[in-house]
Amino acid sequence: MNDTSPKTIHRKLVTRIALMGLLIALISGYTVWQFEKKEVGQSILIKTENGFKRLNDEVRHLLNNPGTLDPAGIEKKLITLLSRRDQIRIGH
């Protein structure tokens, strides 16, 4: 028996459209996730490199002469540097 009533056809169409929508959403979501995962890694790497460059530029001259190290001066410079660091914003 072949039931071709409009109700059955509509039910099949809605089911197929819903399944295809779900499949498209899953594929799109996975693709975006993979792309953004790489972008976040690159962003972390760039921020870390910039932080180390800034640290090196600020403190290197204080460490050049090991015989006359000034721990208090180094600590003060590090505190100043840390207070100026980029703040992490929630969600970014």
C-alpha positions in Angstrom: 0.0 0.0 0.0 1.5 3.3 -1.1 0.3 6.1 1.1 0.7 9.4 -0.7 -1.5 11.6 1.4 -0.5 15.2 1.8 0.1 14.7 5.6 2.6 11.9 5.0 4.4 13.8 2.3 4.6 16.9 4.6 5.9 14.8 7.4 8.6 13.3 5.2 9.6 16.7 3.8 9.9 18.3 7.3 12.0 15.3 8.5 14.3 15.5 5.5 14.7 19.3 5.8 15.4 19.1 9.5 18.0 16.4 9.0 19.7 18.3 6.3 19.6 21.5 8.4 21.2 19.6 11.3 23.9 18.1 9.0 24.7 21.5 7.5 24.9 23.1 11.0 27.2 20.3 12.2 29.6 20.6 9.3 29.6 24.4 9.4 30.2 24.4 13.2 33.0 21.9 12.9 34.7 23.9 10.2 34.4 27.2 12.1 35.7 25.4 15.3 38.8 24.1 13.5 39.5 27.5 12.0 39.1 29.5 15.2 41.2 26.9 17.2 44.1 27.8 14.9 43.4 31.5 15.2 43.3 31.4 19.0 46.7 29.6 19.1 48.2 32.2 16.8 46.8 35.0 18.9 48.3 33.5 22.1 51.6 33.0 20.4 51.7 36.6 19.2 50.8 38.0 22.6 53.4 35.9 24.3 56.1 36.9 21.9 55.2 40.6 22.3 55.3 40.2 26.1 58.7 38.6 26.1 60.0 41.3 23.7 58.8 44.0 26.0 60.2 42.2 29.0 63.6 41.8 27.3 63.7 45.5 26.2 62.7 46.8 29.7 65.0 44.5 31.9 67.9 43.6 29.7 70.0 46.6 30.5 69.6 45.9 34.3 71.0 42.4 33.8 74.0 43.2 31.6 76.4 43.7 34.4 76.1 40.7 36.8 78.5 42.3 39.4 76.1 45.2 40.1 72.7 43.6 40.0 70.0 45.7 41.7 67.3 43.3 42.8 65.0 46.1 44.0 65.4 48.0 40.7 64.6 44.8 38.7 61.6 44.1 40.8 60.3 47.7 40.4 60.8 47.5 36.7 58.9 44.2 36.5 56.0 45.5 38.6 55.8 48.5 36.3 55.9 46.2 33.2 53.2 43.9 34.6 50.9 46.8 35.4 51.1 47.9 31.7 50.4 44.5 30.2 47.5 43.9 27.9 44.4 42.9 29.9 42.6 39.8 28.7 39.0 40.6 28.0 36.4 38.0 28.7 35.3 36.4 25.5 38.2 37.5 23.4 
